[in-house]
Amino acid sequence: MNTDDLEGGEDDGYHAQGNRKYSPVGAQDRAVLEMASMDPGSSATASQSSIRKVRARTQGSMDSDGKAPDVVGGDNGPHREHKLELFGFDSLVNILGLKSMTQEQVLAPSSPRDNEVVSITGGDPTPSGVKMGTMMGVFVPCLQSILGIIYYIRFSWIIGMGGIADSLLLVSLCGLCTFLTGLSLSAIATNGAMKGGGPYYLIGRALGPEVGVSIGLCFFLGNAVAAALYVLGAVETFLKALPSAGFFTETSTKVNGSVSKPIQTISTHDLQIYGLVVTVILCIIVFGGVKMINRVAPVFLIPVLLSVLCIFIGIFMAKKDDPDTGITGLSADSFKDNWDSMYQNTNSDGIPDRDGKVYWNFNALVGLFFPAVTGIMAGSNRSASLKDTQRSIPVGTLSATLVTTLLYLVSVFLFGAVANREKLLTDRLLTATIAWPFPVVIRVGIILSTLGAALQSLTGAPRLLAAIANDDILPVLNCFRVADTSEPHIATFFTTVICMGCVVIGNLDLITPTVTMFFLLCYSGVNLSCFLLDLLDAPSWRPRWKFHHWLLSLLGALLCVVIMFLISWLFTVVSLALASLIYYYVSIKGKAGDWGDGFKSAYFQLALRSLRSLGAKQVHPKNWYPIPLIFCRPWGKLPENVPCHPKLADFANCMKKKGRGMSIFVNILDGDYHECAEDAKEACKQLDTYINYKNCEGVAEIVVATNMTEGFRGIVQTMGLGNLKPNIVVVRYPEIWRRENLKEIPTRFVGIINDCMVANKAVVIVKGLDEWPNEYQRQYGSIDLYWIVRDGGLMLLLSQLLLTKESFESCKIQVFCIAEEDSDAESLKADVKKFLYDLRLQAEVIVITIKSWDVEGGSQQDDSIEAFNDARKRVASYLAELKEAAKREGTPLMADGKAVVVDEQQVEKFLYTTLKLNTTILRYSRMAAVVLVSLPPPPINHPAYCYMEYMDLLVGNVQRLLMVRGYRRDVVTLFT
């Protein structure tokens, strides 16, 4: 690749899906070369001669005078001279381009797991489409979505049923809910750039993908059902204007139990037939493309505004001397008569009927009216088409909310004073009746506004579903995925099917509570998102919209929940159950994604506060939990790509009650940190994969040190925070040290034990890890404890933790105590039983009497005497070599790099003591599932080799053995 290849025109790149321009990245790409200069291991001279081979493709490659920039020769050819060479890279503007950080260049995909590689240097910015401002981009869509069918054909009926007082309360309650939600929406929307998905994007990035997908799908269903609501409203208005267009016979009704003149009603079958036809027509338009819809969308608002103006003119021009029609004009008597509520039974069409099956109250009116205040998300759904989202969304959304709420409040007073209650309850198109100059203006306005709203719902809902599918969280939605600029035809068809199913229901009053629940669920999610982000107040939470508070967001969320239960507790439970099922399904089947959501921030702050509350004082024994530090470094070699012993995680789980708790798996890499840093990261990934595969609750840590001793000392001193530091070090016993003649193992092994004792850490040495059972291998027999020294109850606690595992739950505990004299046996047994009873531990106590462990106690007749003699010979030979070396060099007796003092009689006594203990274990616990024994500390000034000989005699021929050394504190307590 030469420089001529990089000087092409704008067509050098290729276009991927979505018409985003990509440029191939090669080994000689400018970004690759510049990033290579940041290698910490390379020298300044090498970096000067190995980078900056290319020339800029634009006029930016020339200075202000039009001259070419200075070129300096190097080993690999000429390169540019940079003034910021001290920092090891070119300026940020030249490398990345600050415009790309503001997303004026190629936009990154919205999916958090999208691994597309986009060149940061190649290709010119893709020309963006026409951006909209606050008025046409947010205010008009919100106003058109909010002011719709409910206002025209249900609002006057609501006033007649609930009265002016309850209607004012109703409008205020619903308006307050949407206004508080608008404040929360404004805060979240101004805390960074928004992408596609509307409220789903906001909630998902604030509360996590599981909550985002569950509420997003419910919001999608709400929009799909709302489309059916608008279609039925338009059809009902059309059939009311042209009764002859109906195919089925109309019926007469009763008013307050007395037969009145026939009242025309609309057949449900007519609603279904015309509704399906209109839905199919709208679906065809949506399939035609969104551009045509956006062009005609402002036209739908003109009839709405004109019809509202005609309604207000008609109210003020209404006749005052024609009480037969029910229109009284603006009358104080009508206002007084309509002030109180008159809740009663109605038929399915809303006509008052004493024998009707539907009873209306305030709660039912909330469910009927609330869709009239929805639509505040219309602006946020168009965030990608706005010039300034952080200004337009708050101003446009809140302005539309306040304008429509004020319109509703004024309309309550005017409708309540212009007609009597009978007219309000029976004339479902009162707005058309009183409109000036002709009712047909209102009817046309209703039809156009509702069809426009239905068209917007059928356009927005599929794109919401496609945005959820494009995030690749839920595999079952992959069929709805589309490219950035492609039409979501499959999602549109699916949305149409849902809309047609709701149209078949044919009853507007049965559909509206369903829409209300889904919208309220979405609004509560927005409020909870803002509440959580506001309460946590993370450094990244810096919204430009300052008029927000976590109390207001919490009030908005609670208000949404209260309104849901006011409407219908059954619909509320069903909607919450649906959202919960989706959440559970996403958490089980969905793909993990880290969006930096608020829950992760909450967990982090909760952990910090909990850590501070624990303080640095010792934890009370009642609150003590084992935090094992699992040392994974093997004594020898493991197969390639195997991070540690396969059974270590199984053993770590046995040290935690029901697997709960935290284990820290650590390993040490020998070498220089700068050279081994990448190897350490890769090893940490492998170890973490192993932990997850074993279903062990733990973390992986890799430490790079010059040698194992220094690395381990650093680990035991610094690992953990506060009282969450590991308190037990688990090490595998080096059974291969003599077989493979690894002479450095004794020193390392003794050093680990001594370091743990100095750091006040408990130690558990595991022998027989290869035979350690997993969770499916059930063990029988006993768990035998050879309790020799006081260890704070750690050995007793570990035996109880083993019983909580399925593999050991069939075992019983036996506690063996060593008594030197027969006279001490009974009293010791009684004391131990009482102690175990107070500790609520079920165990059998066995006291073993050994009158004398003196080495002159006579010859041994068991099989272990041969091992004892072999160990004594090896120790004698080792000591002889030490003495000869000291005599030859004229120095004191040296071992393990330090002076030692060896009492040969004491060495032989220690060998004999471990031999007798091993003989006792083999006699009483040969069939035990696992044996626990107190770990003897390394004697002071004894060579590490001698200590390994003691240990070999102690663990010989025992299948599974845990050597436990407690630390200077109790881990069990007798008191509650």
C-alpha positions, -999 to 999 in steps of 0.1 A, spaced: 0 0 0 15 34 -10 6 70 -4 -11 73 -37 -37 48 -25 -46 70 3 -51 101 -18 -82 90 -36 -114 108 -37 -145 104 -16 -154 70 -32 -125 51 -17 -145 37 11 -173 12 8 -209 15 21 -222 -10 46 -258 -15 58 -274 18 66 -254 38 40 -228 45 66 -194 50 50 -167 27 61 -130 27 51 -109 -4 52 -83 -4 79 -49 -19 69 -15 -23 84 -4 11 70 -36 30 81 -29 63 97 -47 54 129 -28 21 132 5 38 127 -3 65 152 -15 41 179 17 21 173 37 50 185 22 46 220 40 13 227 56 19 261 84 -6 252 96 13 222 122 41 224 117 76 211 141 70 182 122 39 171 89 56 173 102 85 152 113 61 125 84 37 124 53 58 122 37 86 102 42 72 67 11 86 51 0 120 39 -33 136 46 -59 133 18 -73 168 22 -60 204 21 -54 200 58 -21 185 49 -8 219 39 0 248 62 -17 281 62 5 294 34 -4 265 11 29 249 15 35 212 22 43 204 58 79 196 68 89 161 60 117 144 79 134 113 65 136 81 85 145 45 82 112 37 67 108 67 45 96 103 51 73 111 79 56 143 92 72 163 120 47 168 149 49 193 176 33 170 201 58 142 196 67 143 233 33 127 241 40 98 218 10 105 194 -4 131 171 -29 156 183 -64 143 192 -80 164 164 -58 149 137 -61 113 149 -96 108 160 -113 140 150 -133 158 177 -163 159 154 -166 121 157 -169 125 195 -199 148 189 -212 122 164 -211 145 134 -191 118 116 -198 81 113 -222 71 141 -215 40 161 -241 12 162 -265 14 191 -259 -22 202 -236 -25 232 -222 -58 218 -217 -46 183 -181 -54 174 -181 -36 140 -147 -20 133 -152 15 118 -123 34 104 -118 66 124 -98 82 96 -112 71 63 -143 85 46 -160 118 48 -190 125 71 -222 112 57 -245 141 49 -273 141 75 -309 147 67 -330 177 74 -330 184 111 -362 197 129 -364 222 156 -385 224 188 -418 233 172 -420 208 143 -398 182 159 -413 179 194 -442 203 202 -463 195 171 -460 157 173 -467 158 211 -497 181 207 -511 159 179 -506 127 199 -521 141 231 -551 160 217 -571 132 200 -601 110 200 -609 111 238 -613 149 238 -637 149 209 -661 120 217 -655 111 254 -646 143 273 -681 158 275 -695 124 285 -668 122 313 -679 156 326 -715 145 326 -708 113 345 -682 127 370 -694 163 373 -672 194 371 -655 188 404 -644 153 398 -635 161 363 -611 189 375 -596 165 399 -593 139 371 -575 163 347 -552 176 374 -542 141 385 -535 128 350 -518 161 340 -496 160 371 -486 125 363 -475 133 327 -459 166 338 -437 149 364 -429 122 338 -419 150 314 -395 164 340 -379 130 344 -378 125 306 -362 159 302 -335 152 327 -325 118 312 -328 131 276 -303 159 283 -277 137 299 -261 127 266 -268 120 230 -299 99 223 -303 72 197 -332 53 183 -357 36 205 -373 65 224 -382 56 260 -368 21 255 -334 35 249 -337 58 280 -350 32 303 -327 4 291 -295 26 295 -307 37 330 -321 5 345 -304 -22 324 -313 -42 293 -336 -66 311 -359 -37 324 -355 -18 292 -366 -47 270 -395 -57 293 -409 -21 295 -400 -14 259 -421 -44 247 -450 -33 269 -447 2 254 -447 -14 219 -479 -32 228 -494 0 241 -487 18 208 -501 -11 188 -533 -11 209 -535 27 207 -535 25 170 -567 3 172 -581 29 196 -576 57 171 -590 36 142 -621 28 161 -625 64 171 -623 75 134 -648 48 123 -672 56 151 -671 93 141 -677 84 104 -706 61 112 -721 87 135 -719 113 107 -733 89 81 -757 64 98 -768 50 65 -733 36 59 -739 10 86 -748 -25 76 -766 -35 108 -798 -23 126 -795 3 153 -812 -1 187 -831 21 211 -820 26 247 -833 39 280 -824 69 299 -826 67 337 -850 38 335 -877 56 315 -883 50 278 -872 80 258 -871 88 222 -849 64 202 -812 72 205 -791 61 176 -762 38 184 -735 22 163 -733 -15 159 -702 -33 171 -701 -53 138 -700 -21 118 -670 -9 139 -653 -42 133 -658 -42 95 -648 -6 89 -620 -8 114 -604 -37 97 -607 -20 63 -591 12 76 -563 -7 94 -554 -25 61 -553 8 43 -531 24 69 -508 -6 68 -504 -2 31 -495 34 36 -469 25 62 -454 -1 40 -450 27 14 -424 44 36 -420 69 64 -410 98 42 -445 103 28 -459 101 63 -435 128 76 -445 151 47 -482 149 54 -480 147 92 -482 185 98 -513 186 76 -531 165 102 -526 191 128 -545 218 109 -579 202 112 -573 196 149 -565 232 156 -594 243 134 -618 220 151 -608 231 186 -613 267 175 -647 259 161 -657 242 193 -648 272 214 -666 296 190 -697 273 191 -697 272 229 -698 310 231 -724 313 203 -746 285 217 -784 293 220 -796 302 255 -834 298 248 -836 262 235 -836 238 265 -853 211 244 -821 202 227 -801 201 259 -779 230 249 -783 258 274 -755 280 264 -730 292 290 -754 290 320 -747 293 357 -776 270 364 -761 243 341 -728 248 358 -743 244 392 -763 213 382 -733 197 366 -709 204 395 -715 172 414 -710 137 401 -737 113 390 -721 78 387 -745 52 374 -749 21 353 -747 23 315 -750 -1 287 -720 -11 266 -723 20 245 -721 43 275 -758 53 275 -773 55 310 -794 24 318 -805 13 352 -802 -23 341 -769 -18 324 -740 -41 332 -713 -14 334 -710 8 365 -689 39 363 -670 56 391 -640 78 394 -615 50 390 -632 39 358 -631 75 345 -593 76 351 -588 46 329 -611 61 302 -595 96 302 -558 89 307 -551 80 270 -561 117 264 -529 128 281 -505 103 266 -482 111 237 -455 129 256 -430 105 242 -436 115 206 -408 140 206 -382 117 222 -391 91 195 -378 115 169 -345 124 187 -325 113 157 -342 140 135 -338 169 160 -312 197 157 -307 200 194 -322 171 214 -311 185 247 -330 217 242 -360 206 220 -371 176 241 -376 194 274 -391 226 260 -413 209 234 -425 181 256 -433 202 287 -449 229 266 -472 205 249 -481 189 283 -489 223 298 -509 235 268 -531 204 266 -536 203 304 -547 239 304 -570 232 274 -586 203 293 -591 224 325 -608 252 305 -629 227 286 -642 213 319 -657 246 329 -671 254 294 -686 219 287 -701 218 322 -718 252 317 -730 248 281 -753 218 283 -774 199 308 -764 165 322 -787 144 299 -772 160 269 -737 154 281 -744 117 288 -764 109 256 -747 130 229 -714 114 224 -705 139 197 -715 170 216 -684 187 203 -698 184 168 -733 194 179 -721 228 193 -694 235 168 -696 266 146 -705 269 118 -711 232 108 -708 200 127 -692 184 97 -660 204 104 -656 186 137 -664 153 122 -638 158 95 -613 171 121 -619 140 143 -615 116 115 -583 132 102 -567 136 136 -574 101 147 -563 86 114 -531 107 117 -525 95 152 -532 59 142 -508 63 113 -481 76 137 -487 47 161 -484 21 132 -452 39 121 -436 43 155 -444 9 171 -426 -12 145 -395 10 148 -396 6 185 -397 -32 181 -370 -31 155 -348 -10 179 -352 -37 206 -344 -64 181 -313 -45 168 -298 -44 203 -296 -82 200 -307 -87 236 -335 -112 230 -327 -138 204 -364 -145 197 -368 -110 182 -340 -115 157 -365 -118 129 -375 -81 134 -339 -68 130 -334 -44 101 -306 -22 88 -304 15 99 -323 30 69 -344 0 60 -381 -2 66 -391 -27 93 -416 -45 72 -418 -77 93 -423 -56 125 -450 -35 107 -469 -66 97 -467 -79 132 -479 -46 146 -508 -46 121 -519 -81 132 -521 -69 169 -540 -38 158 -565 -58 139 -570 -81 168 -579 -52 190 -602 -37 163 -621 -70 163 -630 -63 200 -649 -33 187 -654 -17 220 -635 15 226 -641 15 264 -626 -19 268 -595 -10 248 -586 22 266 -577 6 300 -553 -17 283 -536 12 266 -535 31 298 -517 3 317 -489 0 291 -483 37 289 -484 41 327 -459 12 330 -436 31 306 -440 64 324 -432 47 357 -401 33 342 -389 67 330 -396 82 365 -378 53 382 -348 57 359 -345 94 367 -351 87 404 -323 61 405 -299 83 385 -307 113 406 -303 95 438 -270 78 429 -257 111 414 -228 94 396 -201 116 381 -216 108 346 -250 122 357 -248 158 345 -281 166 327 -285 200 312 -321 202 324 -317 214 359 -354 214 370 -354 179 384 -352 162 418 -353 126 429 -383 133 451 -403 145 421 -393 115 401 -403 92 430 -436 110 433 -442 106 395 -435 69 397 -457 64 427 -484 84 410 -482 61 380 -486 30 402 -515 46 421 -533 55 389 -528 19 376 -545 5 407 -572 31 406 -581 21 371 -581 -17 376 -562 -38 400 -567 -68 377 -553 -50 346 -524 -37 368 -515 -72 380 -518 -86 345 -495 -58 331 -470 -62 359 -470 -99 355 -464 -96 318 -435 -72 323 -421 -96 350 -424 -126 327 -405 -107 299 -379 -96 324 -374 -131 336 -372 -144 301 -347 -118 291 -325 -125 322 -325 -162 314 -324 -163 276 -311 -128 268 -276 -119 259 -256 -101 285 -249 -65 278 -231 -38 299 -247 -4 292 -235 12 324 -270 12 338 -280 26 371 -283 -7 389 -246 -13 384 -239 21 399 -263 13 427 -245 -20 434 -212 -2 434 -223 25 458 -240 0 480 -207 -20 482 -188 11 491 -212 21 518 -213 -14 532 -175 -15 532 -173 18 550 -199 7 576 -179 -25 583 -150 -3 592 -116 -17 600 -125 -34 633 -127 -72 636 -159 -88 626 -179 -104 654 -178 -142 653 -216 -142 646 -210 -123 614 -178 -140 604 -178 -155 569 -149 -174 553 -133 -155 525 -109 -180 511 -78 -170 491 -73 -199 467 -36 -201 457 -37 -216 422 0 -218 415 7 -255 410 35 -275 425 47 -286 391 31 -282 357 -5 -283 345 -17 -290 309 -17 -261 285 -45 -236 288 -55 -250 323 -54 -221 347 -54 -241 379 -62 -275 394 -97 -286 381 -109 -295 417 -99 -262 434 -133 -245 427 -151 -276 440 -132 -273 472 -138 -236 474 -175 -241 472 -173 -265 501 -159 -237 523 -191 -215 518 -225 -222 531 -247 -232 502 -221 -218 479 -227 -183 491 -197 -160 496 -167 -148 478 -136 -167 469 -105 -150 455 -85 -171 430 -49 -158 427 -19 -169 407 16 -155 404 35 -150 371 73 -148 375 89 -120 355 89 -83 348 56 -65 350 60 -45 319 69 -76 299 43 -99 314 13 -75 317 -5 -88 286 2 -124 296 -13 -116 330 -45 -102 315 -49 -133 293 -43 -156 323 -68 -137 343 -94 -142 316 -87 -179 315 -90 -182 353 -122 -162 353 -137 -185 326 -128 -215 348 -145 -199 378 -177 -192 359 -176 -227 344 -175 -242 379 -204 -219 391 -182 -206 419 -189 -172 433 -154 -157 431 -130 -134 413 -97 -140 396 -66 -121 402 -32 -125 385 -1 -109 401 32 -104 383 63 -106 406 100 -113 403 95 -145 422 68 -165 439 78 -155 475 77 -118 469 45 -121 450 27 -141 477 38 -117 504 24 -88 484 -9 -107 480 -14 -115 517 -6 -79 527 -27 -60 501 -55 -83 487 -89 -71 497 -104 -40 513 -111 -33 549 -129 -62 565 -134 -78 531 -99 -91 530 -94 -128 526 -91 -146 560 -82 -181 549 -54 -191 525 -60 -224 507 -29 -242 493 -26 -276 478 -1 -299 495 29 -305 473 28 -342 470 52 -343 441 81 -325 458 102 -356 464 91 -376 434 102 -349 410 131 -337 431 118 -302 433 143 -288 460 128 -253 460 93 -265 471 101 -270 508 113 -234 512 83 -220 493 59 -241 512 72 -232 546 75 -195 535 37 -195 526 28 -209 560 50 -184 579 38 -155 558 1 -164 566 9 -166 603 26 -132 602 -3 -117 582 -28 -133 607 -44 -155 581 -58 -189 586 -43 -217 565 -59 -248 550 -36 -273 533 -54 -297 511 -40 -332 505 -57 -355 480 -73 -328 459 -73 -351 429 -98 -373 447 -120 -344 460 -156 -351 451 -177 -328 430 -213 -318 437 -226 -350 421 -204 -375 439 -221 -384 472 -199 -394 501 -207 -417 530 -190 -424 562 -177 -397 586 -159 -364 587 -132 -369 613 -116 -340 632 -84 -345 651 -86 -315 674 -52 -310 690 -48 -272 695 -71 -243 699 -79 -227 665 -108 -205 673 -133 -231 662 -123 -229 625 -120 -267 621 -154 -272 637 -169 -246 614 -154 -261 583 -168 -295 591 -203 -279 595 -199 -262 561 -190 -295 545 -222 -310 558 -242 -283 539 -229 -296 506 -249 -324 488 -218 -345 485 -212 -347 523 -247 -343 537 -249 -380 544 -218 -380 566 -215 -376 603 -189 -357 623 -165 -374 647 -143 -353 669 -111 -370 682 -93 -354 711 -58 -364 723 -53 -370 760 -19 -378 774 -31 -395 805 -60 -418 812 -72 -397 841 -78 -367 817 -99 -387 792 -133 -385 809 -131 -349 819 -119 -339 785 -147 -358 768 -173 -341 790 -159 -307 784 -158 -311 747 -194 -324 746 -206 -295 766 -187 -271 743 -201 -287 711 -237 -286 726 -234 -249 733 -221 -243 697 -252 -261 683 -230 -287 667 -239 -324 663 -208 -345 666 -196 -377 683 -167 -371 707 -139 -397 709 -109 -393 733 -77 -411 725 -51 -417 752 -14 -418 745 6 -423 776 39 -415 762 51 -401 728 87 -403 739 111 -415 713 125 -441 738 90 -456 741 100 -489 724 101 -502 689 71 -498 666 53 -528 652 32 -512 625 38 -506 589 47 -470 594 80 -478 611 96 -482 577 86 -448 566 98 -434 599 132 -450 595 135 -437 559 126 -402 569 152 -403 598 179 -414 574 171 -387 549 171 -360 576 204 -373 589 219 -372 555 206 -337 548 220 -324 582 253 -340 575 255 -322 542 247 -289 559 274 -294 585 300 -304 559 292 -272 539 293 -250 570 327 -266 580 341 -262 545 331 -226 542 338 -216 578 303 -203 584 274 -211 608 250 -238 598 230 -224 569 198 -236 552 173 -218 530 196 -188 530 196 -182 567 213 -196 598 196 -225 615 200 -243 648 192 -280 647 186 -301 677 188 -336 663 169 -351 692 141 -326 687 140 -334 650 136 -371 658 110 -363 684 89 -343 658 93 -372 633 80 -396 659 51 -373 669 38 -370 633 43 -407 629 21 -415 659 -6 -391 648 -6 -406 613 -8 -441 628 -38 -430 649 -55 -415 618 -51 -447 598 -64 -468 627 -96 -448 633 -103 -429 601 -92 -451 572 -128 -451 559 -135 -415 566 -148 -393 538 -124 -365 548 -100 -360 577 -93 -326 593 -62 -323 615 -45 -293 632 -16 -280 611 17 -279 632 35 -246 626 70 -247 611 95 -249 641 117 -219 645 152 -222 631 145 -256 616 153 -262 579 123 -263 556 134 -297 544 129 -311 579 94 -297 581 85 -313 548 96 -346 562 73 -341 592 44 -333 569 51 -364 547 49 -386 577 17 -369 589 -2 -372 556 11 -406 544 -16 -431 532 -45 -407 540 -68 -402 510 -83 -368 518 -67 -347 545 -72 -310 555 -46 -295 577 -61 -265 594 -43 -237 612 -65 -210 627 -55 -175 636 -57 -153 667 -94 -150 669 -126 -169 674 -149 -177 644 -177 -193 664 -195 -181 694 -216 -197 722 -240 -168 725 -270 -156 704 
